[in-house]
Amino acid sequence: MAEVSIPGAAGDIPAYVAEPSGQGSGQGSGQGSGHGSARAGGSSAERFPCVVVIHDVFGMSDDLRRQADWLASEGYLAVAPDLFHWGGKMACIRSVFRDLRARRGRAFDDVEAVRSWLVGQERCSGPVGVIGFCMGGGFALLLAPGHGFDAASVNYGQVPSDAEDVLVGACPVVGSFGRRDRTLRGAAGRLQAALDRAGVPNDVKEYPEAGHSFMNDHHSVLMRVSGALIGGGYHEASARDARRRITAFFDVHLKEAAGQGQAGQGQAGQGQAGQGQVEGGSNEQGGQAGG
């Protein structure tokens, strides 16, 4: 695990990187970006699908690092950027929420810089997902269409009123909400309906015993007070099931996609080698090109 700086359009972005230590899905290219590349565990030959982890309104925190560590333990190269790095916390919060409303701006640019950095890392197998919590959940949903992600995990994020139009062409989405969350009443149903109408593969669940931020264990007095007001707080049983569903969903749409892509590349490489042999007059039969 490491703290790194990722180049962004408006300056370097501090981020926390959590790397898996288990067996990856293939051989690395041996050519990473070289900037801030972490070497926390495993061989450089091991490659993994990646996930960008977007924080809640509390910003970079121990809880955020634990979320990245959890994903790494499940076999994902996870990077959690600090979107509040460039100024005072309240100014950054106002700016990020302004970007959410506009659906563009510095926060979106920073996330894209992190996604692009990940794709360039030698340990990235190709597919990249995004996961967000509360404020970050709203970002994850808006990033699902047209931003280069292969799967999105939306955890108690705002669902826009025009979600059905916004989500056309979105990547697969797994969503988790708490029925006791007073700020997002009916959001789970609206999101699932919008995704179904847009033809987007999805798994959306509302947990009856959970409220807002039920996956975030901040150990904070402020969180306990705000949770009492809005109906929220960490709920272990619901969080455990949500993590299970997210992992299973990412395994299908990120890990399996990475394996299929590498198999296709391998078959294509064999086909190209075979074509060269035929054209060169070799007596050996060439391989078949993959799709």
Phi and psi in degrees as a GROMACS rama.xvg file:
@    title "Ramachandran Plot"
@    xaxis  label "Phi"
@    yaxis  label "Psi"
@TYPE xy
-154.478  153.408  ALA-2
-96.8544  130.251  GLU-3
-131.085  167.727  VAL-4
-117.45  127.642  SER-5
-110.985  128.242  ILE-6
-62.167  130.321  PRO-7
-126.759  169.483  GLY-8
-62.6727  -31.4254  ALA-9
-109.46  14.4906  ALA-10
130.121  171.039  GLY-11
-65.821  143.845  ASP-12
-111.941  115.782  ILE-13
-70.1585  141.019  PRO-14
-151.338  156.084  ALA-15
-104.213  128.648  TYR-16
-111.721  129.075  VAL-17
-120.441  122.413  ALA-18
-110.463  144.422  GLU-19
-70.7315  155.553  PRO-20
-111.506  -5.02345  SER-21
-84.8563  -171.155  GLY-22
-71.8569  127.708  GLN-23
-83.0293  -171.619  GLY-24
-99.5948  1.89171  SER-25
174.687  -167.944  GLY-26
-91.0052  140.204  GLN-27
-77.9518  160.92  GLY-28
-78.2388  -21.5069  SER-29
79.9171  7.74234  GLY-30
-130.366  89.8087  GLN-31
-93.8125  -179.924  GLY-32
-72.7562  -26.0209  SER-33
82.2384  -8.36464  GLY-34
-103.285  114.23  HIS-35
66.114  19.514  GLY-36
-74.0362  125.064  SER-37
-85.1451  150.711  ALA-38
-130.966  60.1622  ARG-39
-78.046  -24.4099  ALA-40
-178.099  156.064  GLY-41
82.1893  167.033  GLY-42
-79.3594  150.523  SER-43
-66.6282  -13.159  SER-44
-78.3303  -17.5191  ALA-45
-81.8262  135.062  GLU-46
-122.944  147.321  ARG-47
-139.59  150.192  PHE-48
-66.0235  158.437  PRO-49
-120.584  157.515  CYS-50
-140.354  131.44  VAL-51
-91.3945  127.373  VAL-52
-107.686  117.888  VAL-53
-107.14  125.725  ILE-54
-75.7443  169.468  HIS-55
-87.2254  -165.207  ASP-56
-68.0777  -13.3627  VAL-57
-80.7126  -7.80116  PHE-58
73.543  -154.958  GLY-59
-62.8418  127.886  MET-60
-154.633  169.289  SER-61
-61.6685  -36.4443  ASP-62
-61.4341  -42.9605  ASP-63
-62.2839  -42.0699  LEU-64
-63.2668  -37.3145  ARG-65
-66.5296  -35.0807  ARG-66
-63.6989  -42.5577  GLN-67
-65.32  -40.6055  ALA-68
-62.4391  -40.6701  ASP-69
-59.2703  -46.211  TRP-70
-64.4686  -38.2095  LEU-71
-63.3323  -38.101  ALA-72
-65.8405  -19.9023  SER-73
-95.3956  4.98026  GLU-74
97.7616  25.2045  GLY-75
-119.879  139.815  TYR-76
-82.0339  108.319  LEU-77
-110.723  135.742  ALA-78
-129.431  126.024  VAL-79
-114.476  103.607  ALA-80
-81.783  154.314  PRO-81
-95.7254  103.193  ASP-82
-77.8135  -5.35349  LEU-83
-106.452  23.2034  PHE-84
-77.947  -18.5697  HIS-85
-95.72  -4.01491  TRP-86
-164.788  -166.467  GLY-87
-63.5897  150.598  GLY-88
-60.7187  -45.8529  LYS-89
-65.1303  -39.1728  MET-90
-63.9412  -40.5954  ALA-91
-66.8295  -41.3397  CYS-92
-60.7172  -46.4546  ILE-93
-60.811  -41.9757  ARG-94
-65.1602  -43.5382  SER-95
-66.0771  -41.6419  VAL-96
-67.8146  -31.9168  PHE-97
-63.783  -40.3261  ARG-98
-64.4901  -39.0256  ASP-99
-60.2099  -43.5976  LEU-100
-66.7473  -39.2217  ARG-101
-80.2091  -19.2633  ALA-102
65.0402  29.718  ARG-103
-167.323  167.639  ARG-104
129.705  -171.383  GLY-105
-58.6138  -41.5029  ARG-106
-61.354  -42.0205  ALA-107
-65.4918  -39.2383  PHE-108
-64.0666  -39.9319  ASP-109
-65.307  -41.7876  ASP-110
-63.3799  -40.4651  VAL-111
-64.7083  -37.357  GLU-112
-62.2846  -40.109  ALA-113
-67.6613  -43.2136  VAL-114
-60.8098  -45.425  ARG-115
-64.236  -39.3071  SER-116
-61.4758  -43.131  TRP-117
-60.4304  -46.9624  LEU-118
-58.9121  -30.5778  VAL-119
-82.4998  -5.79797  GLY-120
-77.723  142.309  GLN-121
-65.4405  -21.8991  GLU-122
-92.2849  2.07411  ARG-123
-86.4251  126.763  CYS-124
-85.8618  -5.08407  SER-125
129.703  -69.0265  GLY-126
-64.2623  142.399  PRO-127
-132.422  128.627  VAL-128
-106.816  171.947  GLY-129
-135.818  138.997  VAL-130
-133.128  140.292  ILE-131
-144.527  156.973  GLY-132
-125.708  129.485  PHE-133
56.9481  -115.14  CYS-134
-51.8477  -44.9836  MET-135
-65.3789  -29.0901  GLY-136
-65.7128  -37.5607  GLY-137
-62.8635  -40.35  GLY-138
-62.9004  -46.2711  PHE-139
-57.9049  -38.1748  ALA-140
-67.8995  -44.4282  LEU-141
-69.8512  -23.2057  LEU-142
-83.4817  -11.9482  LEU-143
-62.5515  -39.7926  ALA-144
-95.8449  128.255  PRO-145
73.0939  20.597  GLY-146
-123.257  14.5198  HIS-147
83.7426  8.59745  GLY-148
-92.0129  151.63  PHE-149
-102.065  -14.1358  ASP-150
-164.194  149.526  ALA-151
-133.837  137.651  ALA-152
-112.563  114.576  SER-153
-107.744  112.05  VAL-154
-114.369  108.588  ASN-155
42.872  50.2497  TYR-156
-98.2254  156.006  GLY-157
-62.9746  137.972  GLN-158
-106.504  115.284  VAL-159
-66.7341  154.797  PRO-160
-64.6192  -26.0022  SER-161
-101.832  31.7339  ASP-162
-55.8713  -37.636  ALA-163
-59.9618  -38.445  GLU-164
-78.1143  -42.0685  ASP-165
-61.1295  -36.92  VAL-166
-89.8719  5.03638  LEU-167
-62.5446  126.916  VAL-168
80.8225  10.5123  GLY-169
-71.5339  156.046  ALA-170
-70.8579  166.241  CYS-171
-55.7572  142.408  PRO-172
-127.068  130.671  VAL-173
-112.451  125.699  VAL-174
-123.918  142.449  GLY-175
-134.409  129.134  SER-176
-137.141  162.201  PHE-177
-113.199  131.804  GLY-178
-66.214  -24.6629  ARG-179
-86.3361  3.29254  ARG-180
-76.1303  110.234  ASP-181
-73.3139  -16.2202  ARG-182
-88.0069  -14.2524  THR-183
-133.109  44.2727  LEU-184
-62.4322  127.437  ARG-185
78.1958  1.35557  GLY-186
-65.0607  -38.3261  ALA-187
-61.9288  -45.3825  ALA-188
-64.2709  -40.8675  GLY-189
-64.4618  -40.9302  ARG-190
-66.3919  -45.464  LEU-191
-63.5061  -40.7263  GLN-192
-62.6646  -43.1453  ALA-193
-65.4168  -41.8481  ALA-194
-66.2216  -40.9271  LEU-195
-62.7163  -44.1744  ASP-196
-66.5382  -32.8591  ARG-197
-82.1448  -4.53029  ALA-198
72.2939  29.7578  GLY-199
-96.8164  125.514  VAL-200
-56.3044  134.441  PRO-201
-153.833  161.2  ASN-202
-142.39  102.992  ASP-203
-117.732  130.753  VAL-204
-137.932  139.962  LYS-205
-110.986  125.149  GLU-206
-92.3734  119.574  TYR-207
-64.8014  -28.7511  PRO-208
-96.1281  -1.37272  GLU-209
-106.161  159.878  ALA-210
-124.765  -153.989  GLY-211
-67.9233  147.26  HIS-212
59.6172  31.4807  SER-213
-71.5626  -11.3324  PHE-214
-98.0494  -4.91813  MET-215
-107.13  116.256  ASN-216
-105.765  86.2599  ASP-217
-85.1788  -15.6474  HIS-218
52.9734  43.5163  HIS-219
-120.23  136.188  SER-220
-62.7551  -41.3609  VAL-221
-60.2989  -41.0177  LEU-222
-66.0935  -39.2436  MET-223
-65.0832  -40.1738  ARG-224
-67.9728  -48.9247  VAL-225
-65.4654  -35.4906  SER-226
-62.5695  -37.9396  GLY-227
-65.8753  -32.8859  ALA-228
-76.7562  -42.3597  LEU-229
-100.314  -6.0149  ILE-230
82.7192  76.2472  GLY-231
-164.837  -176.982  GLY-232
128.373  162.923  GLY-233
-63.7609  134.199  TYR-234
-133.342  104.378  HIS-235
-57.8228  -48.5142  GLU-236
-62.5608  -43.8734  ALA-237
-68.2209  -40.2153  SER-238
-62.5329  -41.5413  ALA-239
-62.7409  -43.3662  ARG-240
-68.9316  -38.4951  ASP-241
-62.3729  -42.3635  ALA-242
-62.3364  -39.2691  ARG-243
-61.1137  -45.6075  ARG-244
-66.3935  -42.241  ARG-245
-62.7177  -45.2692  ILE-246
-60.3081  -45.7605  THR-247
-62.4449  -40.3096  ALA-248
-67.2821  -46.0825  PHE-249
-64.7609  -35.7547  PHE-250
-58.8672  -40.4578  ASP-251
-71.039  -48.2159  VAL-252
-92.7344  -11.9404  HIS-253
-116.899  -55.6208  LEU-254
-66.6107  -48.7574  LYS-255
-66.7312  -35.2403  GLU-256
-64.1858  -38.9138  ALA-257
-64.4115  -41.8937  ALA-258
-65.1125  -41.6124  GLY-259
-66.1495  -39.4973  GLN-260
-64.4284  -41.5952  GLY-261
-69.3321  -35.7979  GLN-262
-64.7061  -40.9302  ALA-263
-64.6141  -41.0783  GLY-264
-64.1007  -39.7487  GLN-265
-64.4501  -41.836  GLY-266
-66.5149  -40.0081  GLN-267
-63.6134  -39.586  ALA-268
-63.1942  -39.6471  GLY-269
-64.7095  -39.8554  GLN-270
-63.939  -41.8973  GLY-271
-65.3065  -39.2504  GLN-272
-64.03  -41.4964  ALA-273
-63.9946  -40.169  GLY-274
-61.6361  -40.6794  GLN-275
-63.6825  -36.5182  GLY-276
-67.9079  -40.8413  GLN-277
-63.8331  -46.3972  VAL-278
-65.9584  -28.3824  GLU-279
-86.5235  -0.250719  GLY-280
81.8661  22.7355  GLY-281
-70.6155  148.649  SER-282
-81.2315  -10.2774  ASN-283
-84.2364  142.399  GLU-284
-77.5111  134.551  GLN-285
-75.4651  160.45  GLY-286
-79.0123  169.165  GLY-287
-91.0227  140.718  GLN-288
-76.0665  138.919  ALA-289
-90.9735  164.59  GLY-290
